Amino acid sequence: MKKQVIVISLGGSQILKDRKVNVSFLKKFRKIIKKNSKRYRFVIVCGGGSVARTYIQGLKEINASEKFQNFAGISATRMNARFMSYFFAINPEKGIPHKMKEVKKRIRKQNIVFCGALDYHPDQTSDSTSAQIAQIFNLNFINLTNVKGLFDKNPKENKNAKFISQISWKNFHRVACQTKFHPGQNFVLDQKASKIILENKIKTYILGNNLKNLNNLLKGKKFIGTTICD
């Protein structure tokens, strides 16, 4: 049976935590992905996290253009993707994919492919790359971030924030577009990604750092997270 491809957006905050590699989390993540690679193939798109935001802030302080800020963010996602390849003992001898056609080529031969953001496009993050890949493969996609899902308010700033377990594509896009895009932003999915999943009706899952929920979702079991669908 041909393996289904799963697209996962791995937030940079899950790779580096408090300026240190989040080894305990990544070891669990690696175990789950390798275990489930008997059934699926995975394209894992890495975010830039704190590394990207640090570089972007440095460029802001010298009034560098948003384009250069975006380039710095893209570079950070690609560095994280290279690191994750090494963490999984995958030798990216020819580097990591920078183009969609390279992703397509590699996923035909490999069970696990890591990449960062692909071509430069203004006003988007690695989330958009994930959504674009999911669109091309006609798949659902999973976003792994540092909160367990979507809330009606920022849970880090509001103790009374309410968790949203399911939301429609239209309503999610409305929420995502309430704030203007800026390089290094820290919302669960960027505005362009939300537009892609709305227009293409891509079923999307937002999960936090409890990897039991990722494993349960992959196995078709009950999980805690937010589902974005019709």
C-alpha positions as CSV (number, residue, x, y, z in Angstrom):
1,M,0.0,0.0,0.0
2,K,1.3,3.4,-0.9
3,K,2.2,5.5,2.2
4,Q,0.2,8.6,2.9
5,V,2.3,11.8,3.3
6,I,1.8,13.8,6.5
7,V,2.9,17.5,6.6
8,I,4.0,18.7,10.0
9,S,5.0,22.3,10.9
10,L,7.4,22.0,13.8
11,G,7.6,25.3,15.6
12,G,11.1,26.7,16.3
13,S,10.1,27.1,19.9
14,Q,9.9,23.3,20.1
15,I,13.5,22.9,18.8
16,L,15.2,25.5,20.9
17,K,13.8,26.3,24.4
18,D,15.4,28.9,26.6
19,R,18.4,29.1,24.3
20,K,19.0,25.4,24.6
21,V,18.2,22.5,22.3
22,N,15.0,20.9,23.6
23,V,16.6,17.5,23.6
24,S,14.0,15.6,25.7
25,F,11.1,16.8,23.5
26,L,13.0,16.1,20.3
27,K,14.0,12.6,21.4
28,K,10.3,11.8,22.0
29,F,9.4,13.5,18.7
30,R,12.0,11.4,16.8
31,K,10.7,8.2,18.4
32,I,7.1,8.9,17.4
33,I,8.0,9.9,13.8
34,K,10.2,6.9,13.2
35,K,7.7,4.6,14.7
36,N,4.9,6.0,12.5
37,S,7.1,6.1,9.4
38,K,6.2,2.5,8.8
39,R,2.7,3.7,7.9
40,Y,3.3,7.3,6.7
41,R,5.9,9.5,5.0
42,F,6.6,12.9,6.7
43,V,7.5,16.3,5.4
44,I,8.5,18.3,8.5
45,V,8.8,22.0,8.0
46,C,10.9,23.7,10.7
47,G,10.1,27.2,12.1
48,G,12.8,29.7,13.1
49,G,11.7,30.3,16.6
50,S,13.8,32.4,18.9
51,V,16.8,32.3,16.5
52,A,14.8,34.0,13.8
53,R,13.3,36.5,16.2
54,T,16.8,37.4,17.6
55,Y,18.2,38.0,14.1
56,I,15.1,39.9,13.0
57,Q,15.3,42.2,16.1
58,G,18.9,43.0,15.3
59,L,17.9,44.1,11.8
60,K,15.0,46.1,13.1
61,E,17.4,48.0,15.4
62,I,19.3,49.3,12.3
63,N,16.1,49.9,10.4
64,A,16.8,47.2,7.8
65,S,13.9,46.5,5.4
66,E,11.2,43.9,6.1
67,K,12.5,42.0,3.1
68,F,15.9,41.5,4.8
69,Q,14.1,40.7,8.1
70,N,12.2,38.0,6.3
71,F,15.4,36.6,4.7
72,A,16.9,36.3,8.2
73,G,13.9,34.4,9.3
74,I,14.0,32.0,6.3
75,S,17.7,31.4,7.0
76,A,16.9,30.4,10.6
77,T,14.2,28.0,9.5
78,R,16.7,26.3,7.2
79,M,19.4,26.1,9.8
80,N,16.9,24.4,12.2
81,A,15.9,22.0,9.4
82,R,19.5,21.0,8.8
83,F,19.9,20.5,12.6
84,M,16.8,18.3,12.7
85,S,18.1,16.2,9.8
86,Y,21.3,15.6,11.8
87,F,19.2,14.8,14.9
88,F,17.4,12.1,13.0
89,A,20.7,10.8,11.6
90,I,19.7,11.8,8.1
91,N,22.6,13.1,6.1
92,P,21.4,16.0,3.9
93,E,24.5,15.6,1.7
94,K,23.0,17.9,-1.0
95,G,21.5,20.3,1.6
96,I,17.9,20.6,2.5
97,P,15.2,21.4,-0.1
98,H,14.8,25.0,-1.0
99,K,12.2,24.5,-3.7
100,M,8.9,22.7,-3.8
101,K,10.1,20.4,-6.6
102,E,13.0,19.3,-4.4
103,V,10.5,18.4,-1.6
104,K,8.4,16.3,-4.1
105,K,11.5,14.5,-5.4
106,R,12.9,13.6,-2.0
107,I,9.6,12.5,-0.4
108,R,9.3,9.8,-3.2
109,K,12.5,8.3,-1.9
110,Q,12.6,9.1,1.8
111,N,10.2,8.5,4.6
112,I,11.2,11.7,6.4
113,V,12.2,15.0,4.8
114,F,13.0,18.2,6.7
115,C,12.9,21.6,5.2
116,G,12.6,25.2,6.3
117,A,10.7,28.0,4.5
118,L,11.1,27.6,0.7
119,D,11.1,30.5,-1.8
120,Y,10.9,34.0,-0.5
121,H,7.4,35.4,-0.4
122,P,6.5,38.5,1.6
123,D,4.2,38.3,4.7
124,Q,4.5,34.6,5.5
125,T,6.3,32.2,7.8
126,S,7.2,28.5,7.6
127,D,3.5,27.8,8.4
128,S,2.7,29.0,4.9
129,T,5.2,26.5,3.4
130,S,3.5,23.7,5.3
131,A,0.1,24.8,4.0
132,Q,1.4,25.0,0.5
133,I,2.9,21.5,0.7
134,A,-0.4,20.2,2.1
135,Q,-2.2,21.9,-0.7
136,I,0.0,20.3,-3.4
137,F,-0.2,16.8,-1.9
138,N,-3.9,17.3,-1.2
139,L,-3.4,16.4,2.5
140,N,-4.3,17.4,6.0
141,F,-1.5,19.0,8.0
142,I,-0.4,19.2,11.6
143,N,1.0,22.3,13.3
144,L,3.1,21.6,16.5
145,T,3.6,24.7,18.6
146,N,4.2,25.6,22.2
147,V,0.5,25.9,23.2
148,K,-2.0,23.0,23.2
149,G,-4.1,24.7,20.5
150,L,-6.1,27.8,19.8
151,F,-7.5,30.0,22.5
152,D,-9.8,33.0,22.4
153,K,-7.0,35.1,24.0
154,N,-3.3,34.7,24.5
155,P,-3.1,32.0,27.2
156,K,0.3,33.3,28.3
157,E,-1.1,36.7,29.1
158,N,-4.7,35.8,30.1
159,K,-5.4,33.1,32.7
160,N,-9.1,33.1,31.8
161,A,-8.4,32.3,28.1
162,K,-10.7,29.7,26.8
163,F,-9.5,26.7,24.7
164,I,-11.1,26.2,21.3
165,S,-11.1,22.5,20.3
166,Q,-12.7,23.1,16.9
167,I,-13.2,26.1,14.6
168,S,-14.2,26.6,11.0
169,W,-11.8,27.6,8.3
170,K,-13.6,30.9,7.9
171,N,-13.6,31.8,11.6
172,F,-10.0,30.8,12.0
173,H,-9.0,33.0,9.1
174,R,-10.9,35.9,10.6
175,V,-9.0,35.5,14.0
176,A,-5.7,35.1,12.2
177,C,-6.2,38.4,10.3
178,Q,-7.1,40.4,13.3
179,T,-3.4,41.4,13.6
180,K,-1.1,42.6,10.9
181,F,1.7,40.3,9.8
182,H,5.2,41.1,11.0
183,P,8.4,39.0,10.5
184,G,9.0,36.7,13.5
185,Q,5.4,36.9,14.6
186,N,4.3,34.3,17.2
187,F,0.7,33.3,16.4
188,V,-0.2,29.6,16.0
189,L,-0.5,30.0,12.1
190,D,0.4,32.9,9.9
191,Q,-2.3,34.8,8.0
192,K,-1.2,33.5,4.6
193,A,-1.3,29.9,5.9
194,S,-4.8,30.5,7.2
195,K,-5.9,31.8,3.8
196,I,-4.4,28.8,2.0
197,I,-6.2,26.3,4.3
198,L,-9.5,28.3,3.9
199,E,-9.4,28.5,0.1
200,N,-8.3,24.8,-0.3
201,K,-10.3,23.4,2.6
202,I,-7.3,21.8,4.2
203,K,-8.1,20.0,7.5
204,T,-5.6,21.3,10.0
205,Y,-4.6,20.3,13.5
206,I,-2.9,22.5,16.0
207,L,-1.2,20.5,18.8
208,G,1.0,21.5,21.7
209,N,4.2,19.9,23.2
210,N,2.5,16.9,24.7
211,L,3.5,14.4,22.1
212,K,1.1,11.8,23.2
213,N,-1.5,13.9,21.3
214,L,0.5,13.7,18.1
215,N,0.9,9.9,18.4
216,N,-2.8,9.6,19.2
217,L,-3.8,11.7,16.1
218,L,-1.5,9.6,13.8
219,K,-3.1,6.5,15.2
220,G,-6.7,7.8,14.8
221,K,-7.2,8.0,18.6
222,K,-8.6,10.8,20.8
223,F,-6.3,13.7,21.2
224,I,-6.2,17.2,22.8
225,G,-5.7,20.0,20.2
226,T,-7.6,22.3,17.9
227,T,-9.1,21.0,14.6
228,I,-9.7,23.6,11.8
229,C,-12.2,22.3,9.4
230,D,-15.7,23.0,7.8
